[in-house]
Each structure stands twice: as structure tokens, then as C-alpha cells.
Amino acid sequence: MRLLFIHSDHLTFETTDTAGPDGLAETEGVPMSGEMEECVTAFLTVESDDENDLDGVVQNAVSELEDVTGQLNTHNIVLYPYAHLSEDLASPDAAKTVMRSLETELEAKNYEILRAPFGWYKSFEISCKGHPLSELSRHVTSHHGDVEGDGEDEPEDEDEEREPSEWHLLTPEGDLEDPLERKTGVSEDMQAFIEDEVEGVTASKGEEPAHLSLMQEKELVDYDPLSDVGNLRYYPRGKFVRDSLMEYVNDLVVDYGGMPVETPIMYDLGVRAIDEHAGKFGERQYRFESGNRKMMLRFAACFGQFSIMRDMFISENDLPLRVYEMSTYSFRREQKGEVMGLKRQRAFTMPDMHTATADIEQAKDEFQAQANLSLESSSDLGLNYVVAFRLTEEFFDDHREWVEEVVADIDEPVLLEVLPERHHYWSAKIDLAAIDALGRPIENPTVQIDVESAERFDITYNTGESSHNPIILHYSPSGGIERVMAALLEQTARQETASLPTWLSPTQVRFIPVGDEHVDFCDELVDELTESGIRADIDERNESVGKRIATAETDWVPYYAVVGDDEVDDPVFGINLRGEDDEREMNLEELAAAVLDDVDQKPNKKRYLPRYISDHPNFT
């Protein structure tokens, strides 16, 4: 079903003549003219595919209408049949059934409904309010509540019966074990992963993940009430963390050999293969009209990078060829009930690298190296990943020795999913997941061996004698940046003393002057630390020392010190380290060395908030 929503000051219509053969036009139960003020006018086109599941389409359209009217704060809806949004129309009877069902469902939810009759030519007058959300379009299907497929997770066709996967626990020693029998002998995180993946048990069902409240309490991130649900706004602390993570991933990939590129945010739907691409990769797209052209906002960088690779002359000597993009404007049309803080959004940031390899052996080498690179990053992020290795039965049988070698490298039991046959573009992939405070997985880094995209997108490399399609690897070294932030916050909720890694802490050192006469000395200390590349600030507010210490704890500052007469006379400070009960005595040089040792080679950006805490506004 295609929908066009207009937030209207008013809508009036009047039937003029019947359209089509006798009996097509509705004459009972609907008005022949009508008007409504302060409403959402929903122009609707029911399509032929909708006839496979009219009830599913109606339910998903109701959800979409609830979403839009909730954003626009109105309970008045005009349902207006409008055949001009698609050329692939459902039968008249199916369209009328959908219109009547929508009216019934929405009235049951206490909406005021004006439904224009089906099968009539109508004159109408509409006044659009003209604000940024006053014109919205949607394409609703019956599957999973989806609009154009699914997001980061692979879409499954519920109508297609498939043999179930076989699940194993593969140990570093190469033993295959029953994950349900072995569950008590693995880490708590792997136990939770097995319960979620194999048993289908959602931990703490219905409870809100810890990071949702933390992202708001700590003034990091929040929903923007003027934007579509699922789009986030970042306050300085949150933007600092996000920017630092992006820089970290960029450095990681470039050091590995990835070559950064940038591709368009919008694509013309007339471009060949783009619709096929969207469906094949499970990408839920934002689509809209631009003049007389249909446009699409990308899900991630796959299509753009494939376009670059297709147009290149790639020699065999260029392989492996690694093309990388930090896709800062990727979109996924999540439904209202699917949006979840930093874990699932409608707009997100995806680091994405594609590697062209000459053959399966080179692909396996790259796969193993990229998986290990993501595992090594876990210590930098302070995250404990559990691993799922997913592959087809044929791939497992052909490459079992290599699979065991990969798991031996990981040096932890891995959850192994063996699919009876290939249903996706990949034959093998690894997913790394952090377990949140409720015991639910947040899947982040992934590596995938793609065995079909090069041929579909006409990507070739030349040996000097002939051309061949490479094997492509998809690699996200961290997963979506927002999901990494979610995992970090969930990790803090599991810690005895919540903290972020020092390199990701918006403030690394805070000085608390006992009195106004100590502020100038604190300024000198901050100047020196700033020259060393350390983020330091001063809480000089007219509050008690105890209250300012409590603020430093609430802000998760990893190093802070109270500065009074003794410290001015002899600059040795009692440094409070987050998570330690006792103070450490350090001079300024020792303090700087300790911070920089924590940071090591990771990004160390400048402070995003003013030096004085009294100058920090309240964002929430």
C-alpha cells in the first residue's frame, strides 16, 4: 500500500461522477461530500501484492497512521482513496475492503474518521500546513510490519518454509558440542546468547534497556520531538563520544589498508539494479518523489561502493582491494514499536568496508584477519563480545578445517549456526555481540563472505588474459556507531562503578577548587594539561566541595582532585580515580602520564564543553 500524508488545516471533497463500470462506486455507508479541520489527510493506494494478506496490510497501515498522527498531535484522519500513487493496483473489491477495515480499526482506537468513497471522481480542496513534517510518504507491506524490507538484520520470508538451522558450540579445540547441554559450562554472556539465539528466549521481556535512561540522564542523546520517531539529537557529551568512536574506527580501518571513499546519500530509482539491491540486502529504504523522479535514501554504503568498484579497472595485482566508507547518513524505516534508543534508529552511522578478493582462499584470509581486528578492538572499547559463526552446510563441509582455525584464533567457544542451504548473499559470516544489562545481545561488528554481488553488480578484475568476478567481503569493524554507544552504556550498567574508557570520557580530569582564591591556580593546571592533549575542566561553582565531588562522580570523570592551600603550596594532588577507594598522590606530570597511558594510541579529541562547570548549560 502506498500512502501520502498531508497535515492539513482543512480538507473538503465532493463526489462528481462515478469512475469505472457500474457497481464499482461505493454508495452506502460513506458520505458523498465532507469536510474536516485540523487533520491528517491520508491518500491511499492499495496494490496487487497487498491482496496476499489484506489484514496484515491494514494492521501495518494502522500502525503507520498512529505513528504519524502521534508526531503531529491530531486524532482527525481523512481516508482518501487515490489510485495515482502506484501503477500496480489491487482489485476494486480488495481496495474497498482495506478502506472499510482501516476505518473500523481506527474508529475503535478513538480516531475521528472521514472516509471518502471509493470509485468516484471527486473535487477536493486541501490546505497543507507547510511545516517540515506536513508532507510524508510511506510504502506499507504485510510482512513484519515492514516498509521496504528490514534494517541491519536479515529479513526472513515467513511464508517460505525452511529447514531449521543446526546449532553447535564449537570450542577452540575443534570439538562440536550441543549448546543447550554445554550452556552451564560457558560464560554468562554466552549463556544469554544461546538462550536468545537457539532457544528464542527474550531476556527480561518488556523491560526497558538500561541505556535508554542513561543516554538522557547523562545528557548524551535524546529523541528530537520535532523529528520522526527514531531520529536522535546529540548533546555535546554524546557528540563527543560519537565523534571519538568514528575517528577510532576510521583509524583502525585505514591502518589495516582500507581506502576511504564517500558516496551519495540519495539515489535515483531509475538506476539499474537499485531496487534489486535494496531487496537483496534487506534494506528498508526511505523513498520519496523529487520532481518527476523517484528517489531513495540509502541504508548503508554497499550500493555506492559497488558502483565505484564496478566502474574501476581492477587488476589482479590490486587484490585484495579494500574500499571503506563511514556512512554518516544511513536510513532504515523502522516502525514505531521497533525503535529503541541507540540500539535501533531510523537514521544511523555505519562504518562499512567492502573487500574484493581473487578467490575463496584470499577471501578466507581476509575474513579471518578482519574478524580478529574487531575482536582486538574489544579491549579498546571495554566491551566483552560473544561470537556467532553462521555458514551454510556446504561451506562448513568444504572448509571445516579453516573454520576450526578461526575459532582457535578467537580462543573462546563460538556459537555455530549451520544453515541447510544458502538463503542470503553470504555463505559465511561472523557476528560479534555485546550482552546488555538485561541479558539481551547487541550485535555489532560483522564480517561476511558475499558470493553473488560481484556478478550481480558487474564487478570484475583483470588477470591480463581474462576478467573474473571477485569474491566480496562485507565488513563493519564496529557495527553501527550508535549501537556501540548502546553497548558501552549497557556495560556501565553492569559495572560496580559505572565508567567509560578514559579516551571516551568527555572530561578526563576535573579540578575542584576549595575557594575562589584557588581558581587561578586550577586554570594554570588546566592550561598545562590541555597542552599535553588532555581534557580538563574546573568546577568552580558556588557549591559545597562535597556536592561538587558528587557531580564529578555523576559525570563519570575518571580523574579528579580537590585543590586548596596545600596543593597550591606543594602541587601534589590527592587524585581520585574512578572505581578505586583510595586516593593516589600524584604531581601534575604523573597525572598527565597516567591519563595518556590510559589513552595509549587511541583518539584524544579536544574538550567539547567550556572549561568552567558553571558555564555548562542544562540540555535536559
N, C-alpha and C positions, 0 to 999 in steps of 0.2 A: 504494500500500500504506500502510495506517495501522499505526503501531507505538506501543505503550505499554511503556516500560521501567521496571521496578521493581528497584532494587538490594535484594537480598533476603538476610536471614540464612539463610532456607531456603524451599524450595518443595516441597510434596508434592502428588501428584494420584493419583486412581484413577478409572478409567472405570466408569460405572454402567449406561448403556444406549445403544444406537445411536440416532443422530439422523438423521431423513430416511429415504428409501427404501432398500431392500435394495441392497447393493453400494456404497453411499456411504462407509461407515465403513472406515477402514484397519484391517487385521487382521494384516498381516505386516510385519516389519522395524521395528516400533515397539513399545515396552513398553505394557502396559495399565495399569500403575501405575509410579510412580517418585518419586524424591526427589533433591534436590541442595542442598548447603550453599554459603554464600558465593558467590552467583551473581547474574547479571543475568537476570531473567525478562522475556522479550520476548513480549508479547501481540501477535499479528499478524492483520490483516485484509487479504486480497487483494481488490482492487477490479476492476471490469469494465475500466477503462481499462488496467490492467496487462497484460491479455491481448494488447495490441498489441505488447508487447516484454517477455516474461517474463524473458529473460536480462538485459536492461538493468535491470529492477526488482530482480532478485536481486543483481546486482553493486552497485547503489547501496545496497541494504539491508545488504549485507556491509560496505560502507564505513562506513555509519552505525553498525553494531554494533561495528566496530573502533574508531570514534571514541569511543563511549560506554564500552565496556569499558576502553579506554585511560585515560580520565579516572577510572574507578572502580577501576582496577588489579585486574581479575579476568579470568580466562580461562575461567570457567564460565558457560555460557549455557543457559537453558531456552527452547526454541522452543515457544510455546503458541498453537495456532490459536484465534482468538477473533473470532467473527463480529459482535460487538456494537460495534465501533469505526466502522462505516460501514453505511449502508443500500444502498450500490451495490456489491453483491458480485460477484466473479468466479465463473465456473463452478466446481463442485467439483473437476473434473479439473485446471483451471488452478491452483487453490489448493493442491492436493496436490503438483503439480509444483514450485511455488515452495517449499513447505516442505521437500521432499526435496532440492532443489537447494541451498537455504540450508544444510541440514545437511551436505551433501557439501563445499560450498565452505568452510565454517567448520572442519570437521574437517581439511581439507587445510592450514589455517592453524594447526593445533595447538591449537584450542579443544576443551575438554571440552563435549560437547553432550548434552543430554537433550531429546528431541523428543516432545511429547505427540501422540497420534494424532488425525487429522482424522476428523470425522464421529461423534463420541461426546459424550454428556453426561458430564461429569466433576465429581467433587467435588475441591476443592483447598483447600489451606491455604498461606498465604503470610505471611511476616513481613518487612515493609518496614523498612529501616534508619532512615529518618526524617530524614536529613540533607538539605541544600538540593538536591543532585543526585540524590536517591534516586528521584524520580519525573520522568520525561522523556517527552515525546511527539514523534513525528515523522510527517511525511507524505512518503513517498518516491515519486518518479515515475521513469520510464525516461530522461528527457531530460537530457542534460548532467550527469548526477549531481545533478540539481536537487531541491530541496524547495520546492515552490510557486514555480517560476519562477527568475529570475535577479536580480542585485543592481543596482548602478548602471549596468551595461552592458546594452544592449538584448538581450532574448532573441531568438534566431532559431529558427525551426521547421525542424529538419534534414530533416523528412520532406517539406517543401514545396520543390519545385524552382523556383528563381527565376533570372531573367536576372541575370547579374553586373553590378555597378556599372561605370560608366566612370570612370576615374581621369585627372585632369589636374593640371597645375601651373598655377595662374592667377597671373600676375605683376601687380604694381601698375600696369603699363602696359595691362593688359587682354588680354594675349596668353595663349592656351591652349597649353600645351606638354606633351609626353609626359614624365611624371615620371621614367620609367626612363632616357630619353635625357638628361634635364637633370640627373640626380642628382649628377653631379660638379660642377655649377656652382652648387650651393646650399650652405648651411651644413652642418656636420657633424651638427647636431641634426636638420635637415630630411632629410638623407640617412638617418639612423637611422629617422626617422618613416616615410619612404617604404618602406624595407625591411620595417618591421613591418606597415604598413597595406596596401600594394599587393602586395608580394612574399610576405607571410606568413612572413617570416623572423624567428624569435625570437633576438635577440642573446644571445650567451653562454649558450646554453640549459643549464639545470641548475645554473648558478652562483647563489649566494645574493646578493640585492641588498645593497649596502653599508650601507643604513640599518638593517638588522636587527641588526647587531653594534653600530653606533653608538648606537642608541637605548638599548641595555643598558649599553654601556661608559660612556656619558656620564650614566648614572642619570637618564634621561628617562622611559622607558616600558618595560614588560615584560609578558609574559603572566602572568596570575594562575593558579597551578596549581589553585586551588580553584574556578575558574570554567570555563565552557565554552570550548573552544579557540577563539581568535579574539577573546576579550574581554580588554581591556587594563587594566592599572592604571598610574596616573601617579604618579611621584615628584615632589617639589616643583619641580625644574627643568623637567620635562616639563609639569607642570600650568601652570607659569608661561607657557611658550611657547604652550600650547594656549589658555589664557585670554586672552593678549595677541592671538592671531590672531582669536579670536572677537570681542573688543572692536573690533579693527581692521575686520573685515567688517561688524559692526553699524553702526559709524560711517559706513563707506563707503555702505552701502545707505540709511541714514536721511538722510544728506546728499543723496543722489540723489532721495529722495522716497518711499522705501519705508516703509510703516506697519507696525510690529511687532505681531504677534499671537502668541497661544500656543494650541495645540490639544491634544486629549487624546493620551496615549500609547497608550491601548487603545481598541478599537472592538468593538462587538457585531456578530458576523457576521450577525445578523438585519437590520441596517441595509441598506436597499436600495442596490444598486449597488456594495457594497464588494468583493464577490468579483470583479465585472466590473472594478472599478478595479484590484484587485491584479493580475489577469491582463493588463490592457491596458497597464499601466505597467511590466510586467516585474518586479514587486516580489516578492521572496522573503520570505515572512512567517513569523513565529513564530505558531503557533496553539495554543490550549490550551483546556481546559474550566474554567469558573468556575461552580460550582454546576451548574445545568442549562443554562447558556448557553455558546455557543462564542465565544471572544474572539480578537482578533488584535492583535499589536503592529505599529505602523506601520513602513513602510520610510522614508518621508520625509513632508514636510508637505503634499504635494499634496492628499490627500483632506480633511484638516482645513480647509485654506484654501479648497478648493472648496465645502465645506459652509458656511463663512462667507459666501462670495460668493453662493451660491445663496439664502441667507436675507436678503440685503441688498436694499434698494431702491437701485438704481444708476441715476443719471441720466446722460444723455449728457454733461452738463457735468462729471461726475466722472471722465471718461476722459481720459487713461489712469489706471487705478486700480491701485495697486501694494500688494499685501499680502505681508508678509515674516515669516518665522519662522526663528529659529536653532533647528533641531530637534536638541536635545542628546541625545535618546534615540531614535535610529532603529536599526532592526534589519534584518539580512539573514542568512538562514540559509545561510551559506557551508558547503560541505563541508570536511572536514579538509584535503584537499590544495589547496584554493583559498585558504585563509587565508595571508596573507603580511604579517606585521609591521604597519606603518602603512598599507600600500597597500590591503589587503583585510582587513576585520574583520567580525565578526558584530554588533558594536554600534559606532555611529559618530555623528559630529556633522555635520549637513548644513545649511548656510545655504541657504535656499530662498525665492525670491520669485516670485509669480505676478502678472502684469500683464494686466488686462483692457483691450483696445483696441477702438475703434469699428469699424475696418475694416483692410484689409490695408496701406494706406498708413501709418496710425498705427502698426500693428504693426511695419512695416519701420523706421520712425524709432526706435522703442523698441529694437528688435533691434540696430540699429547703435550707438546710444548705450550700451547695456549691454555689448556686445562691446568697445567702446573703453574702457569703465570697467575691465573686467577686464584688458585689455592694459596700461592705465596702472598698475595695481597691481603689475605685474611688477617695476618698479624698486623699489617699496617693500619687496617680498619678496626682492629679489635673485635672481629666477628669470628664465630665458630661455624664453619659451613659443614653441612652433611651433603652427600653426593648421591645423585641418581644417574645411572648409566642406562640409557634407553637405546635399543637397537633391534633390528629385525632378526628373526631366527636364522635366515640365510646369512646375514652379515656376521652374526655371532659364530655360526658353524665355520665360516670361511676364515675368520680372523680371531679365533678364541685365544690363541697364544698371545696376540697383541693386546687383547682386552685384559688378560691377566697381568700383563706387563704394566698397563696403565694403572690398574688398581694397586699393584705392588708399589708403584711410584707414589700413589696417594697415601699408602701406608695406614689406611683405615678401612673397615668393612664398607662396602658400597652397595646400595640398593640397586639391583639389576632388574630391568624390565625387558623381557624378550617378547616382541610383537610377532605373531604368526606370519604376518605379511606387512609390506610397506603401505601405509595409508597417507603418508606425508611426502614432502620433497626430500626429507632426510632419511638416511639409512642408519645413522648412529648419532647420538648426541649425549652430552653430559649437562646436567643441570645442578647447580650448587645452590643450596637453600640455607638460610638462617632460620632458626626456630624462634618465634616471638614469645612474649611473656605468657601467652595463653596456651602455648604448645602447638601453634599453627605455623606451617612453613611459609617463608617469603622467598620465592625463587628469584635469584639474582643473576650471577654470571651463567653463560651458556656457550657451548661450542657444538656446532652441528656440521656433519658431512652431508652436503647437498649434491645429489647425484643426477638432478634433472634440469636445474635452472640454466646452466650454461647453454645447453641445447635450445631450450625454450626462448632464451634471450639472445641467441646468435652470438655468444661469446666464444671466441676461438683463439688459439695460439698457434704459431707457425714454427715448424721444425726446420725450415729451409727447403723441405721437399713436399710437405703436405701440411694441411691445417687440421687441428683437432679441438674438440671441446674439452676444456679443463674440468676438473672436479673443484667445486666451490665450497669453501668453509664459511659459515656464518659464525661470528664471534662477538659477543658482548662481554668485555672483560670485567664489568661490574654489574651488568643489568641496568635497568633504568635508574638514573641518579636519585630520583625520588624514593624508589624502593630501597636503595642503600640507606638513605636517611631514615626511612621507616625502620629498617633493621637495626640501625645504630641506636635509635630511641628505644626500641623494644629491648635491646641489650641493656641499656641503662636501667630499665625497669626490673631487670633480673639481678642487678648488682646490689651488693650490700650498701655501697656508697656510689650513687649514680655519677658517671663522668663520661666525657668524650675524650678521645685521644688528644694529647696536648696540641698536636699540629692542627686539629679541627676545632679547638676551643676558641671562640671569638675573642675572649680575653685570656691571655696566658699568665699574666702576673698582675696582681692588684695591690696597691698600697693604701693603707687606711691611716691617715694622719690623726694623731690624738687630738690636736688642736689646730686652729687656723695658722699658728706660727710655724707649723711643720709642713704646710702645703708646698712652699717654695722648694724645700729640700726634696720632697717627693717629685716635684717637677723635674729636678735635676736627675733623679734616678730614672724617671721615665724617658727623659731625653737620651740617656746613655743606653738603656735597653733598646730603645727604638733604633738607634744607630747600629745595634747588633742584630736587628731584624726580629725583635721580639715585641709582641703586642702587650702593652702595659697600660693601665689606667689608674685613676685615683678616685677613691670615694671620699670626697671632702664635704659631704652633706652635713647639715646641722642635725645629726642624729647621734645616738649613743654609739660607742665603739662596738658594743655587743650587737646592736641592731645592724651595724654595717658589716660585721663579721658574718651575721646570719645571711645578709644579702649576697656576700661572696660565696657562701655555701649554696644558696639557692641558685646562683648564676653558674654553678659548677666550675668556678675558677680553680685551675689546678695548683697554682702557687699564689699565696697572699701573705702579707705581713703588716703588722701594726707598727707605725713609725712614731716614736716620741722623742723626748730629750736624749735618752740613752743612745738611740740609733743615730741621731744627728751628731752626737759627740764621738761615737765609735761605730762606724757603719757596718755593723754585723747584725743581721736580722734573724729574728725567730720566724722561720718560714714554715707556714702551714701547708703541708702537701695533702691534696685531696685523697682521702682514703687511708691516711696514716694518723694514728692517735697522737703522736708526739711531734713537737716542732723540731726542725733541723736548723742549726745555726749555720748561716752562710753569709759571706760578703757578696757584694754585687757581682763580682767576677764569677764566683762559684754558682750563684743563682743563674746567671746567663748561660753558663756551661751546662747546667742541669737541664734547662729548657731546650737548648739547642741539641743536646744529646737525645732528648725525647723526640724531637722533630726529625733528626737524622737528615736524610736526603729528600724528605717529602716537602710538598709546597708549604711556604710560610708567608702567607699574604699579610698585607698591612691591615691595621685595625679599621673596622667599618663604622664604629661609633665614636663619638667625641671622647676626649681624654678624661673629662670630669663626669662622674656619675650624675651629678646634678643637672648636666646638660642632656641626659638621656631621656627622651620623651617616652610616655607610655603608649605603646601601639595597640594594646588590647585592653 
